[in-house]
């Protein structure tokens, strides 16, 4: 049986004011019985007499915040609301996980591996870095070692677009050997440049023949 503290306390007639974002400046009235806390085999239950985890919090009211942690320098450091949404730095999360930057911090998200190398970084400026701790663009990818900086595979073609560690760009090849290396696939044209007036201002067919203003090339 659980050892209970304040189990089913009658709080009828008690009134309190909450210092939360939803505080309307008026006292809130309580009624009926509430579970304060229960201890069962080392588990602690808040709002439930039968905790099923080391710490089990059960809301007694759909309007309650299930969990809120304030620190010395930041309110709402961690909030779990009735819908199950989690807020970090915000009392009103509007997504399953909602992170709001805190004053004095340059990043809202920073992920490292065991060796403390940067894996993912999101700065308060909105810049996103992959393999860099300090991205300097909206999307900043820093290739490390012999790993491609970018690789896009299509449904029917692997390495449809690649940026190699050396900075070479490959289209249709995973090993570009020039700054721009294009390999035709499935007898498709290698290159086509269109203008408003001409659909084939510059055209390179699968055989490597070049046409200007035409897409049927009969000679080099």
NORBELJO-V907288 format. One record per residue. N is the residue number from 0. RES is the residue in three letters. SS is DSSP state (@ for helix, = for strand, . for the rest). PSI is psi as a letter, one per 40 degrees, with the letter a starting at -180 (NA if undefined). Layout:
N_RES_SS_PSI, N_RES_SS_PSI
//
This chain:
0_UNK_._i, 1_UNK_._i, 2_UNK_=_h, 3_UNK_=_i, 4_UNK_=_h, 5_UNK_._f, 6_UNK_._h, 7_UNK_._f, 8_UNK_=_h, 9_UNK_=_h, 10_UNK_._e, 11_UNK_._h, 12_UNK_._e, 13_UNK_._i, 14_UNK_=_i, 15_UNK_=_i, 16_UNK_._h, 17_UNK_._h, 18_UNK_._g, 19_UNK_._i, 20_UNK_._d, 21_UNK_._e, 22_UNK_._h, 23_UNK_._e, 24_UNK_._e, 25_UNK_._i, 26_UNK_._i, 27_UNK_=_h, 28_UNK_=_i, 29_UNK_._i, 30_UNK_._i, 31_UNK_._a, 32_UNK_=_i, 33_UNK_=_i, 34_UNK_._h, 35_UNK_._d, 36_UNK_=_i, 37_UNK_=_i, 38_UNK_=_h, 39_UNK_=_h, 40_UNK_._f, 41_UNK_._e, 42_UNK_=_i, 43_UNK_=_h, 44_UNK_=_h, 45_UNK_=_h, 46_UNK_._e, 47_UNK_._h, 48_UNK_._e, 49_UNK_._g, 50_UNK_._h, 51_UNK_._e, 52_UNK_._i, 53_UNK_._d, 54_UNK_=_h, 55_UNK_=_h, 56_UNK_=_h, 57_UNK_._h, 58_UNK_._h, 59_UNK_._e, 60_UNK_._h, 61_UNK_._e, 62_UNK_._e, 63_UNK_._i, 64_UNK_._h, 65_UNK_._d, 66_UNK_=_h, 67_UNK_=_h, 68_UNK_=_h, 69_UNK_._i, 70_UNK_._i, 71_UNK_._d, 72_UNK_._e, 73_UNK_._h, 74_UNK_._i, 75_UNK_._f, 76_UNK_._d, 77_UNK_=_h, 78_UNK_=_h, 79_UNK_=_h, 80_UNK_._i, 81_UNK_._d, 82_UNK_._e, 83_UNK_._e, 84_UNK_._i, 85_UNK_=_h, 86_UNK_=_h, 87_UNK_=_h, 88_UNK_._e, 89_UNK_._i, 90_UNK_._e, 91_UNK_._g, 92_UNK_._h, 93_UNK_._f, 94_UNK_._i, 95_UNK_._d, 96_UNK_=_h, 97_UNK_=_h, 98_UNK_=_h, 99_UNK_._h, 100_UNK_._i, 101_UNK_._i, 102_UNK_._h, 103_UNK_._e, 104_UNK_._h, 105_UNK_._e, 106_UNK_=_i, 107_UNK_=_e, 108_UNK_=_h, 109_UNK_=_h, 110_UNK_=_h, 111_UNK_=_i, 112_UNK_._a, 113_UNK_._d, 114_UNK_._e, 115_UNK_._f, 116_UNK_._i, 117_UNK_=_h, 118_UNK_=_d, 119_UNK_=_h, 120_UNK_=_h, 121_UNK_=_h, 122_UNK_=_i, 123_UNK_._e, 124_UNK_._e, 125_UNK_._e, 126_UNK_._h, 127_UNK_=_h, 128_UNK_=_h, 129_UNK_=_h, 130_UNK_._f, 131_UNK_._h, 132_UNK_._d, 133_UNK_._g, 134_UNK_._i, 135_UNK_._e, 136_UNK_._i, 137_UNK_._d, 138_UNK_=_h, 139_UNK_=_h, 140_UNK_=_h, 141_UNK_._h, 142_UNK_._h, 143_UNK_._i, 144_UNK_._b, 145_UNK_._f, 146_UNK_._h, 147_UNK_._i, 148_UNK_._d, 149_UNK_=_h, 150_UNK_=_h, 151_UNK_=_h, 152_UNK_._h, 153_UNK_._i, 154_UNK_._d, 155_UNK_._e, 156_UNK_._h, 157_UNK_._i, 158_UNK_._f, 159_UNK_._d, 160_UNK_=_h, 161_UNK_=_h, 162_UNK_=_h, 163_UNK_._i, 164_UNK_._d, 165_UNK_._e, 166_UNK_._e, 167_UNK_._i, 168_UNK_=_h, 169_UNK_=_h, 170_UNK_=_h, 171_UNK_._e, 172_UNK_._i, 173_UNK_._e, 174_UNK_._g, 175_UNK_._h, 176_UNK_._e, 177_UNK_._i, 178_UNK_._d, 179_UNK_=_h, 180_UNK_=_h, 181_UNK_=_h, 182_UNK_._h, 183_UNK_._i, 184_UNK_._h, 185_UNK_._f, 186_UNK_._f, 187_UNK_._i, 188_UNK_._i, 189_UNK_._d, 190_UNK_=_i, 191_UNK_=_h, 192_UNK_=_h, 193_UNK_._i, 194_UNK_._i, 195_UNK_._d, 196_UNK_._d, 197_UNK_._h, 198_UNK_._d, 199_UNK_._g, 200_UNK_._d, 201_UNK_=_h, 202_UNK_=_h, 203_UNK_=_h, 204_UNK_._i, 205_UNK_._d, 206_UNK_._e, 207_UNK_._e, 208_UNK_._i, 209_UNK_=_h, 210_UNK_=_i, 211_UNK_._h, 212_UNK_._e, 213_UNK_._i, 214_UNK_._e, 215_UNK_._h, 216_UNK_._h, 217_UNK_._e, 218_UNK_._i, 219_UNK_._NA
//
